[in-house]
């Protein structure tokens, strides 16, 4: 079934802003705008004071009541439309109200027969984000209010209790949420969920729950990863667990991953977790060393070995003796250096350039690369026997786009560090800045994030927040829904708007002719009431009068008189 939303202009007209009365209306129901941060704080207080089960019940019932209200509009807003279009009012209103982006996946709807099955995808769920913000990555789905809304809306529409469950949740580390709804009787454990939709007194159970609060607090804190590495996403945890297991061994480790994922930081943490933590950690970027000097840098040089070698000098292997040596970009090593490196790995000894004796070294080798070494072997740029020696214990470090749950944690940590470095006091990231961070593709990974956060700290005003334009100053603005003169949400640009613009341009009419037509149409629609016509055009009454006068005098090039209010001035 190809599920598509009908146009939502009818729903947008329901939403009205009345600044003079201080009210926002959805049809005849009063609404309120509230910060998601405030809702997240309320959620945290509920969970910590009465426990997650009772907090879930309260929030589910709140969403359920909201869904019931919206179902009233679904039954009357599209009376002549199909049953499917009428039902789609709910998901469309949910998006309009800022809950999430709702994408219908599958829908079986038969109201007379009482049959219902629905699957919907939620992107950018405010509730998953708010829950994760306070409790970190969790094991159980957390979009309680949104599930309550879906259940309340569909139950009112169907005339029977429809239970929705999350099969995927962004609060658990998924990149989106996925919900499935069907009659509660069709769920094997449906009766166990009925408690979230029935009346019950919580006060009687408060005293019994008080002893559990401290235990709950300890389990709801985000996982501490230790060291300099930060992350709670499944991809990060997998890589970190592999590193923990190998840390106390002496085996060679190969770190793979894209540029900027933090391979050197992983190597340093591996060193700090090992028994060699008190010995040196030495890092060398093989790609940054000239090919003619790389052997001397790695293995050292004896006095007089070549012109300019006025004294013997230890190489990186000797400096790392007893500790850990990181060979970053190991795939860039020239073949001659690869042969010597292979011998070091096999024999545990090095020979300086120009030397005649070997020297034993005790070094734990960590290699890192962002290239496919197997392909390099096939191309003849890398020795296969060396690859076998390095690839004893590979750890793939995930790209930042695969670590959505870690982006905000990393950004907040970097924000604190750069605020100290640049002597700034900032209150955090704005909501749009966080949204931009999560939507970015991150080709430069953690290194790119670090650069953007530092730039944001520098550009943000003292005492303010890092906003989206500070992080992405050249990014085009996203299309936003504004208000027209009546307090309605203005329609977003659409393909039809583009077609209309093209037809106007293709008509051959001049700008003056187009303006004249629009003025006449507005006056006609307002039945000659110039004040009403001005409001339709987003002008003031004097501005409309000026344009009519200019048109009648046919002096199109005459500049506006000084007395004309500038466009947009409130009268």
C-alpha positions as CSV (number, residue, x, y, z in Angstrom):
1,X,0.0,0.0,0.0
2,X,1.4,3.4,-1.0
3,X,0.7,5.6,2.0
4,X,0.8,9.3,1.3
5,X,-0.4,12.2,3.4
6,X,-3.1,14.5,2.0
7,X,-2.4,18.3,2.0
8,X,-2.4,19.7,5.5
9,X,-3.5,23.2,4.8
10,X,-6.8,22.4,6.5
11,X,-4.9,21.5,9.7
12,X,-2.6,24.5,9.6
13,X,-5.6,26.7,9.5
14,X,-6.7,25.2,12.9
15,X,-3.6,26.6,14.6
16,X,-3.9,30.2,15.5
17,X,-1.6,32.5,17.5
18,X,-3.3,35.4,19.4
19,X,-0.5,37.5,20.9
20,X,-2.9,40.0,22.3
21,X,-4.7,37.4,24.4
22,X,-1.7,35.4,25.2
23,X,-3.3,32.2,23.8
24,X,-2.5,29.6,21.1
25,X,-5.4,27.7,19.7
26,X,-5.8,24.4,17.8
27,X,-9.4,24.8,16.6
28,X,-11.3,25.5,19.8
29,X,-8.7,23.9,22.1
30,X,-6.1,26.0,23.8
31,X,-2.5,24.9,23.2
32,X,0.8,25.9,24.8
33,X,4.4,26.0,23.6
34,X,6.8,24.5,26.2
35,X,10.5,23.9,26.1
36,X,11.5,20.2,25.7
37,X,14.2,20.9,28.3
38,X,11.4,21.7,30.8
39,X,9.6,18.5,29.9
40,X,12.8,16.5,30.2
41,X,13.3,18.0,33.7
42,X,9.8,17.0,34.7
43,X,10.4,13.5,33.3
44,X,13.5,13.2,35.4
45,X,11.8,14.3,38.6
46,X,9.0,11.9,38.0
47,X,11.2,8.9,37.4
48,X,13.5,9.7,40.4
49,X,10.6,10.4,42.8
50,X,8.0,7.7,42.0
51,X,9.9,5.3,39.8
52,X,9.9,4.6,36.1
53,X,6.8,2.5,35.9
54,X,4.5,5.1,37.5
55,X,6.3,7.9,35.6
56,X,5.6,6.0,32.4
57,X,1.9,5.7,33.4
58,X,1.5,9.4,34.1
59,X,3.2,10.4,30.8
60,X,1.3,7.8,28.8
61,X,-2.0,9.0,30.1
62,X,-1.1,12.6,29.3
63,X,-0.3,11.6,25.7
64,X,-3.5,9.5,25.6
65,X,-5.6,12.5,26.5
66,X,-4.0,14.6,23.8
67,X,-4.7,11.9,21.2
68,X,-8.3,11.8,22.3
69,X,-8.6,15.5,21.7
70,X,-7.0,15.4,18.3
71,X,-9.3,12.5,17.3
72,X,-12.3,14.9,17.6
73,X,-10.8,17.0,14.7
74,X,-10.1,13.9,12.6
75,X,-13.8,13.0,12.6
76,X,-15.0,16.4,11.4
77,X,-12.1,18.2,9.6
78,X,-12.3,16.0,6.5
79,X,-15.9,14.8,6.4
80,X,-16.0,14.2,2.6
81,X,-12.6,12.5,2.3
82,X,-11.7,8.9,2.4
83,X,-11.4,7.0,5.7
84,X,-7.7,6.8,5.2
85,X,-7.3,10.6,4.7
86,X,-9.4,11.2,7.8
87,X,-7.3,8.9,9.9
88,X,-4.1,10.6,8.6
89,X,-5.1,13.8,10.5
90,X,-3.6,12.3,13.6
91,X,-0.1,11.7,12.3
92,X,-0.2,15.0,10.5
93,X,-1.2,16.9,13.7
94,X,1.5,15.0,15.6
95,X,4.1,16.4,13.3
96,X,2.5,19.9,13.3
97,X,2.6,19.8,17.1
98,X,6.4,19.1,17.1
99,X,6.3,15.5,18.4
100,X,8.3,13.8,15.6
101,X,8.4,13.3,11.9
102,X,5.8,10.6,11.3
103,X,6.3,8.3,8.3
104,X,3.5,5.7,7.7
105,X,4.9,2.3,6.9
106,X,1.9,0.0,6.9
107,X,-1.8,0.6,7.7
108,X,-4.8,-1.7,7.8
109,X,-7.9,0.1,8.7
110,X,-11.4,-1.2,8.9
111,X,-13.5,0.7,11.5
112,X,-16.8,-1.2,11.0
113,X,-15.0,-4.5,11.5
114,X,-12.9,-3.2,14.3
115,X,-9.7,-4.3,12.5
116,X,-6.6,-2.2,12.8
117,X,-2.9,-2.7,12.3
118,X,-0.5,0.2,11.9
119,X,3.3,0.7,11.7
120,X,4.8,4.2,11.8
121,X,8.3,5.4,11.8
122,X,9.2,8.4,14.0
123,X,12.3,10.5,13.2
124,X,13.6,13.1,15.6
125,X,11.3,12.1,18.5
126,X,11.5,14.9,21.1
127,X,10.7,12.4,23.9
128,X,13.5,9.9,22.9
129,X,15.9,12.9,22.8
130,X,14.7,14.3,26.2
131,X,14.9,10.9,27.9
132,X,18.4,10.2,26.6
133,X,19.5,13.7,27.6
134,X,18.7,12.9,31.3
135,X,19.3,9.2,31.5
136,X,21.7,8.3,28.7
137,X,21.3,5.3,26.5
138,X,18.6,3.0,27.9
139,X,17.6,-0.6,27.4
140,X,13.8,-0.1,27.1
141,X,11.8,2.2,24.8
142,X,11.0,5.6,26.3
143,X,8.6,7.5,24.1
144,X,5.8,7.1,26.6
145,X,3.9,10.3,25.9
146,X,4.0,9.8,22.1
147,X,2.8,6.2,22.4
148,X,0.0,7.4,24.6
149,X,-1.0,9.9,22.0
150,X,-1.0,7.3,19.2
151,X,-3.1,4.9,21.4
152,X,-5.5,7.6,22.4
153,X,-6.0,8.9,18.9
154,X,-6.4,5.5,17.3
155,X,-8.6,4.2,20.1
156,X,-11.0,7.1,19.7
157,X,-11.0,6.7,16.0
158,X,-11.6,2.9,16.1
159,X,-13.9,2.8,19.1
160,X,-11.8,0.2,20.9
161,X,-8.5,0.3,22.8
162,X,-5.6,0.2,20.4
163,X,-2.2,-0.5,22.0
164,X,1.0,0.8,20.4
165,X,4.5,-0.5,21.2
166,X,7.9,0.7,20.2
167,X,9.9,-2.0,18.4
168,X,12.8,0.5,17.9
169,X,13.6,3.6,20.0
170,X,16.2,6.3,19.5
171,X,16.6,6.4,23.3
172,X,18.0,2.9,23.0
173,X,20.5,3.8,20.4
174,X,18.5,3.3,17.2
175,X,18.6,6.1,14.5
176,X,14.8,6.3,14.6
177,X,11.8,5.0,16.4
178,X,9.3,2.4,15.0
179,X,5.9,1.8,16.5
180,X,3.3,-1.0,15.9
181,X,-0.3,-0.7,16.9
182,X,-3.1,-3.2,17.1
183,X,-6.1,-3.9,19.4
184,X,-4.9,-4.6,22.9
185,X,-6.5,-8.1,22.8
186,X,-4.3,-9.1,19.9
187,X,-1.1,-8.5,22.0
188,X,0.0,-11.6,24.0
189,X,0.9,-9.3,26.9
190,X,-1.8,-6.7,26.2
191,X,-3.5,-6.9,29.6
192,X,-0.3,-6.1,31.4
193,X,-0.3,-2.8,29.5
194,X,-3.9,-1.8,30.3
195,X,-2.7,-0.3,33.6
196,X,-1.2,2.6,31.6
197,X,-4.7,3.6,30.5
198,X,-6.8,3.2,33.7
199,X,-7.3,5.3,36.7
200,X,-5.2,4.5,39.8
201,X,-4.1,6.3,42.9
202,X,-0.3,6.8,43.1
203,X,-0.2,8.4,46.5
204,X,-0.8,5.0,48.2
205,X,2.3,3.6,46.7
206,X,4.6,6.5,47.2
207,X,5.9,5.3,50.6
208,X,6.7,1.8,49.3
209,X,8.6,3.2,46.4
210,X,10.7,5.6,48.4
211,X,13.3,3.0,49.3
212,X,13.9,2.2,45.6
213,X,14.7,5.7,44.5
214,X,18.4,5.6,45.3
215,X,18.8,2.3,43.5
216,X,17.0,3.7,40.5
217,X,19.3,6.8,40.4
218,X,22.4,4.7,40.3
219,X,21.1,2.6,37.4
220,X,19.9,5.6,35.3
221,X,23.2,7.4,35.1
222,X,25.0,7.2,31.7
223,X,27.7,4.6,31.4
224,X,31.1,6.0,32.4
225,X,33.7,5.0,29.8
226,X,36.8,6.3,31.6
227,X,39.9,7.8,30.1
228,X,39.5,10.4,27.4
229,X,36.9,8.4,25.3
230,X,33.3,9.4,25.6
231,X,30.4,7.3,24.2
232,X,27.3,5.3,24.9
233,X,26.2,4.2,21.4
234,X,26.2,0.5,20.6
235,X,28.9,0.9,17.9
236,X,31.2,2.7,20.3
237,X,30.6,0.2,23.1
238,X,31.5,-2.6,20.8
239,X,34.8,-1.1,19.9
240,X,35.5,-0.1,23.5
241,X,34.8,-3.6,24.8
242,X,37.2,-5.1,22.2
243,X,39.9,-2.7,23.5
244,X,39.3,-3.5,27.1
245,X,39.7,-7.2,26.4
246,X,43.1,-6.8,24.7
247,X,44.5,-4.0,26.9
248,X,46.3,-6.3,29.4
249,X,47.8,-8.5,26.8
250,X,50.9,-7.8,24.7
251,X,49.4,-8.6,21.3
252,X,49.7,-6.2,18.4
253,X,46.5,-4.2,17.7
254,X,45.3,-2.8,14.4
255,X,43.0,0.1,14.6
256,X,40.9,0.8,11.4
257,X,38.5,3.6,10.6
258,X,37.9,6.7,8.7
259,X,40.0,9.8,9.0
260,X,39.2,11.7,12.2
261,X,37.4,8.9,14.1
262,X,39.9,9.1,17.0
263,X,42.3,6.3,16.4
264,X,45.1,7.9,18.3
265,X,42.8,8.5,21.3
266,X,41.8,4.9,21.2
267,X,45.5,3.9,21.2
268,X,46.3,6.2,24.1
269,X,43.4,4.8,26.1
270,X,44.6,1.3,25.3
271,X,48.0,2.2,26.6
272,X,46.5,3.7,29.8
273,X,44.5,0.6,30.4
274,X,47.5,-1.7,30.0
275,X,50.2,-2.8,32.4
276,X,52.5,-0.4,30.4
277,X,50.7,2.7,31.5
278,X,53.7,4.1,33.5
279,X,56.0,3.6,30.5
280,X,56.2,5.9,27.4
281,X,53.5,6.2,24.8
282,X,55.1,7.3,21.5
283,X,53.0,8.1,18.4
284,X,54.4,8.6,14.9
285,X,52.5,9.5,11.7
286,X,54.0,7.5,8.9
287,X,52.4,9.7,6.3
288,X,54.1,12.8,7.6
289,X,57.7,11.6,7.5
290,X,59.7,11.9,4.3
291,X,60.4,8.4,2.8
292,X,64.2,8.9,3.0
293,X,64.1,9.7,6.7
294,X,61.4,7.3,8.0
295,X,63.8,4.5,8.8
296,X,66.1,6.8,10.8
297,X,63.0,8.1,12.7
298,X,61.7,4.7,13.5
299,X,64.9,2.7,14.2
300,X,67.4,5.5,15.1
301,X,70.7,6.4,13.4
302,X,74.4,6.0,14.3
303,X,76.9,8.9,14.1
304,X,78.2,9.4,10.6
305,X,75.6,7.1,9.0
306,X,74.9,9.8,6.4
307,X,75.8,13.5,5.8
308,X,74.4,15.5,8.7
309,X,74.3,12.6,11.2
310,X,76.7,14.3,13.6
311,X,75.6,12.3,16.6
312,X,73.9,9.0,17.3
313,X,70.1,9.3,17.8
314,X,67.6,6.9,19.2
315,X,64.5,6.1,17.1
316,X,60.9,5.9,18.1
317,X,61.1,2.2,18.9
318,X,63.9,2.9,21.5
319,X,62.0,5.8,23.0
320,X,59.0,3.6,23.4
321,X,60.9,0.8,25.0
322,X,58.8,-0.7,27.8
323,X,55.7,1.2,26.6
324,X,53.5,1.5,23.5
325,X,54.3,2.7,20.0
326,X,51.6,3.9,17.7
327,X,52.3,3.8,14.0
328,X,49.5,5.9,12.5
329,X,48.8,5.7,8.8
330,X,50.9,2.5,8.7
331,X,49.7,1.9,5.1
332,X,51.9,4.8,3.9
333,X,55.1,3.1,5.0
334,X,57.6,2.6,2.1
335,X,58.3,-1.1,1.3
336,X,61.9,-0.9,2.6
337,X,60.7,0.3,6.0
338,X,58.0,-2.4,5.9
339,X,60.6,-5.1,5.7
340,X,62.5,-3.7,8.7
341,X,59.3,-3.3,10.7
342,X,58.5,-7.0,9.9
343,X,61.8,-8.0,11.4
344,X,61.2,-6.0,14.6
345,X,57.9,-7.7,15.0
346,X,59.4,-11.2,14.4
347,X,62.7,-10.8,16.4
348,X,61.9,-8.1,18.9
349,X,65.1,-6.2,18.0
350,X,66.0,-3.1,15.9
351,X,69.1,-2.0,14.1
352,X,69.9,1.6,13.7
353,X,70.7,3.1,10.3
354,X,74.4,2.8,9.9
355,X,74.7,0.4,12.8
356,X,76.3,-3.0,12.9
357,X,74.6,-4.4,16.0
358,X,71.1,-5.1,17.0
359,X,69.3,-4.0,20.1
360,X,66.4,-5.7,21.9
361,X,63.3,-3.6,22.4
362,X,60.2,-4.3,24.5
363,X,57.5,-2.4,22.7
364,X,53.7,-3.0,22.4
365,X,52.9,-2.0,18.8
366,X,49.6,-0.4,17.8
367,X,49.1,0.3,14.1
368,X,46.3,2.5,12.7
369,X,45.1,3.0,9.2
370,X,42.2,4.6,7.3
371,X,43.0,2.6,4.1
372,X,42.1,-0.9,3.2
373,X,45.3,-2.8,3.7
374,X,44.0,-5.9,1.8
375,X,43.6,-3.7,-1.3
376,X,47.0,-2.2,-0.7
377,X,48.5,-5.7,-0.7
378,X,46.8,-6.5,-4.0
379,X,48.1,-3.3,-5.5
380,X,51.6,-4.2,-4.4
381,X,51.9,-1.3,-2.0
382,X,51.9,-3.3,1.2
383,X,53.5,-6.6,2.2
384,X,51.1,-9.4,2.9
385,X,53.4,-11.0,5.6
386,X,53.4,-7.7,7.4
387,X,49.6,-7.4,7.2
388,X,49.4,-10.9,8.9
389,X,51.6,-9.6,11.7
390,X,49.7,-6.4,12.2
391,X,46.2,-7.8,11.8
392,X,46.3,-10.1,14.9
393,X,43.7,-8.2,16.8
394,X,41.8,-5.7,14.6
395,X,39.4,-3.1,16.1
396,X,37.2,-1.1,13.8
397,X,36.4,2.3,15.2
398,X,32.9,3.5,14.0
399,X,32.4,6.7,12.1
400,X,30.6,9.5,14.0
401,X,27.5,9.2,11.8
402,X,27.2,5.7,13.2
403,X,27.3,7.1,16.7
404,X,24.3,9.4,16.8
405,X,23.8,8.8,20.6
406,X,27.4,10.1,21.2
407,X,27.3,13.3,19.2
408,X,25.7,15.5,22.0
409,X,27.9,13.9,24.7
410,X,31.0,14.6,22.7
411,X,29.9,18.1,21.8
412,X,29.1,19.0,25.5
413,X,32.5,17.7,26.6
414,X,34.3,19.7,23.9
415,X,32.2,22.8,24.8
416,X,33.4,22.7,28.4
417,X,37.0,22.2,27.3
418,X,37.0,25.0,24.8
419,X,35.1,27.4,27.1
420,X,38.0,27.0,29.6
421,X,40.6,27.3,26.8
422,X,39.1,30.5,25.4
423,X,37.9,32.0,28.7
424,X,34.2,31.9,27.7
425,X,31.1,31.4,29.8
426,X,28.4,29.7,27.7
427,X,25.1,28.1,28.8
428,X,25.3,25.3,26.2
429,X,23.9,24.5,22.7
430,X,20.7,25.9,21.3
431,X,18.0,23.4,20.2
432,X,18.6,24.2,16.5
433,X,22.4,23.8,17.0
434,X,21.8,20.3,18.4
435,X,19.5,19.5,15.6
436,X,22.1,20.6,13.1
437,X,24.7,18.5,14.8
438,X,22.6,15.4,14.6
439,X,21.6,16.0,10.9
440,X,25.2,16.6,9.7
441,X,26.9,13.8,7.8
442,X,30.3,14.2,9.5
443,X,32.7,13.4,6.7
444,X,35.5,14.5,9.1
445,X,34.1,12.6,12.1
446,X,35.2,13.5,15.6
447,X,37.9,15.8,14.4
448,X,35.4,17.8,12.4
449,X,33.1,18.0,15.4
450,X,35.9,19.3,17.5
451,X,36.7,22.0,15.0
452,X,33.1,23.1,14.7
453,X,32.6,23.2,18.5
454,X,35.7,25.3,18.9
455,X,34.5,27.7,16.2
456,X,31.1,27.9,17.8
457,X,32.7,28.7,21.2
458,X,34.7,31.5,19.6
459,X,31.7,33.0,17.7
460,X,29.1,32.7,20.5
461,X,28.5,35.8,22.7
462,X,29.7,35.7,26.3
463,X,27.0,34.3,28.5
464,X,25.0,33.1,25.5
465,X,24.5,29.8,23.7
466,X,26.2,28.2,20.8
467,X,23.6,28.4,18.0
468,X,23.4,26.7,14.6
469,X,24.8,29.7,12.7
470,X,27.9,29.6,14.9
471,X,28.6,26.0,14.0
472,X,27.5,26.1,10.3
473,X,27.8,29.8,9.3
474,X,27.5,29.1,5.6
475,X,24.7,26.6,5.8
476,X,21.5,27.8,4.0
477,X,18.6,28.4,6.2
478,X,15.9,25.7,6.4
479,X,12.4,26.5,5.4
480,X,10.3,27.6,8.4
481,X,6.6,28.0,9.0
482,X,5.7,31.6,9.9
483,X,2.5,33.4,10.7
484,X,0.3,35.4,8.4
485,X,-1.7,38.5,9.3
486,X,-4.4,36.3,10.8
487,X,-2.1,34.4,13.2
488,X,-2.3,31.3,11.1
489,X,0.7,29.2,10.1
490,X,1.7,30.2,6.7
491,X,1.9,27.4,4.1
492,X,5.3,26.0,3.4
493,X,6.7,26.4,-0.1
494,X,5.7,23.4,-2.2
495,X,6.1,22.0,-5.7
496,X,2.8,23.8,-6.6
497,X,4.4,27.1,-5.5
498,X,7.3,26.4,-7.8
499,X,4.9,25.7,-10.7
500,X,3.0,28.9,-10.0
501,X,6.3,30.9,-10.0
502,X,7.2,29.3,-13.3
503,X,3.8,30.1,-14.9
504,X,4.1,33.8,-13.7
505,X,7.6,34.1,-15.2
506,X,6.5,32.4,-18.5
507,X,3.4,34.7,-18.8
508,X,5.6,37.6,-20.1
509,X,3.9,40.0,-17.7
510,X,6.0,42.8,-16.2
511,X,6.5,43.2,-12.5
512,X,4.1,46.2,-12.5
513,X,1.4,44.2,-14.2
514,X,1.8,41.3,-11.8
515,X,1.6,43.7,-8.8
516,X,-1.5,45.3,-10.3
517,X,-3.3,42.0,-10.6
518,X,-2.4,41.0,-7.1
519,X,-3.7,44.3,-5.7
520,X,-7.0,44.1,-7.7
521,X,-7.5,40.5,-6.5
522,X,-6.9,41.4,-2.9
523,X,-9.3,44.3,-3.0
524,X,-11.9,42.2,-4.7
525,X,-11.6,39.4,-2.2
526,X,-11.9,42.0,0.6
527,X,-15.1,43.3,-1.1
528,X,-13.6,46.8,-1.4
529,X,-12.4,47.0,2.2
530,X,-8.9,48.4,1.8
531,X,-7.9,47.7,5.4
532,X,-8.8,44.0,5.0
533,X,-7.1,43.9,1.6
534,X,-3.9,45.4,3.1
535,X,-4.0,42.6,5.8
536,X,-4.3,40.0,3.1
537,X,-1.2,41.4,1.4
538,X,0.8,41.8,4.6
539,X,0.8,45.5,4.1
540,X,-0.4,48.5,6.2
541,X,-3.3,50.6,4.9
542,X,-1.0,53.5,3.9
543,X,1.4,51.2,2.0
544,X,-1.5,49.8,0.0
545,X,-2.8,53.3,-0.7
546,X,0.6,54.4,-1.9
547,X,0.9,51.5,-4.3
548,X,-2.6,52.2,-5.8
549,X,-1.7,55.9,-6.2
550,X,1.6,55.0,-7.9
551,X,-0.2,52.7,-10.3
552,X,-2.8,55.3,-11.2
553,X,-0.3,58.1,-11.8
554,X,1.7,55.6,-14.1
555,X,5.0,57.0,-12.7
556,X,6.5,53.7,-11.8
557,X,10.0,55.1,-11.2
558,X,8.9,57.6,-8.6
559,X,10.5,56.8,-5.2
560,X,8.1,56.4,-2.3
561,X,7.4,59.5,-0.3
562,X,9.1,60.0,3.0
563,X,5.8,59.6,4.8
564,X,5.3,56.0,3.6
565,X,6.0,53.6,6.3
566,X,8.6,51.0,5.4
567,X,7.4,47.6,4.5
568,X,6.6,45.5,7.7
569,X,6.3,48.5,10.0
570,X,3.5,48.1,12.6
571,X,0.9,50.8,12.5
